Amino acid sequence: MSNDPRETAREAEAKAALERVKRDSETLLGSSMGRAAQHFSGADAPEGDKIELWGRRIGRSLSLLGVVVLAWWLGHQLKIW
């Protein structure tokens, strides 16, 4: 490995290009499902706080259930199903 600044810049540019390709090649469904899984698992809860983690998981699961029930009710009222 040389200490040439041009080589370092080229290496950084190549890594950035590979990151862009990786980010842009993800499918819409795959990246959305990954973010949803992370959201519903409570990954953003503070480290080591199990009550906060389970509170977020339960709250988010109940909100998803509420959205499904309200969608079903709306479909029933509009006689879609």
C-alpha atoms as one frame of an Amber mdcrd trajectory, in Angstrom:
protein
   0.000   0.000   0.000   1.319   3.357  -0.931   0.783   6.606   0.878  -0.189
   8.365  -2.333  -3.094  10.758  -1.639  -4.513  10.086  -5.106  -4.759   6.381
  -4.338  -6.488   7.140  -1.037  -8.964   9.419  -2.783  -9.649   6.801  -5.477
 -10.203   4.162  -2.810 -12.644   6.390  -0.937 -14.484   7.186  -4.165 -14.725
   3.487  -5.041 -16.119   2.632  -1.597 -18.682   5.422  -1.884 -19.724   4.164
  -5.329 -20.154   0.628  -4.007 -22.285   1.917  -1.124 -24.507   3.834  -3.577
 -24.931   0.738  -5.740 -25.796  -1.364  -2.709 -28.315   1.218  -1.452 -29.912
   1.781  -4.861 -30.144  -1.902  -5.778 -32.341  -2.802  -2.812 -35.877  -3.599
  -3.762 -38.625  -1.371  -2.468 -40.399  -4.210  -0.711 -37.227  -5.631   0.803
 -36.032  -2.354   2.268 -39.514  -1.432   3.480 -40.000  -4.787   5.166 -36.599
  -4.485   6.814 -37.427  -1.056   8.195 -40.852  -2.263   9.353 -39.315  -5.245
  11.124 -36.818  -2.978  12.831 -39.604  -0.577  13.819 -41.905  -3.237  15.274
 -39.081  -4.978  17.116 -38.411  -1.796  19.089 -34.826  -1.462  17.898 -34.856
   2.243  18.767 -35.474   1.598  22.480 -32.728   2.600  24.917 -30.129  -0.078
  25.509 -30.785  -2.230  28.591 -34.306  -0.905  29.283 -36.486  -3.996  28.895
 -39.683  -2.245  30.029 -39.278   0.428  27.358 -38.474  -2.221  24.739 -41.548
  -4.335  25.496 -43.731  -1.263  25.868 -42.774  -0.150  22.366 -43.301  -3.636
  20.949 -46.744  -3.991  22.546 -47.825  -0.469  21.614 -46.736  -0.825  18.010
 -48.377  -4.240  17.700 -51.642  -2.869  19.087 -51.499   0.064  16.699 -51.027
  -2.327  13.755 -53.977  -4.391  14.976 -56.043  -1.191  15.250 -55.211  -0.193
  11.667 -56.198  -3.657  10.396 -59.489  -3.586  12.331 -60.319  -0.070  11.135
 -59.515  -1.022   7.524 -61.763  -4.071   7.806 -64.543  -1.972   9.352 -64.262
   0.642   6.618 -64.377  -2.066   3.946 -67.422  -3.587   5.620 -69.186  -0.217
   5.809 -68.455   0.507   2.150 -69.599  -3.035   1.284 -66.281  -3.908  -0.317
 -66.316  -7.236   1.529
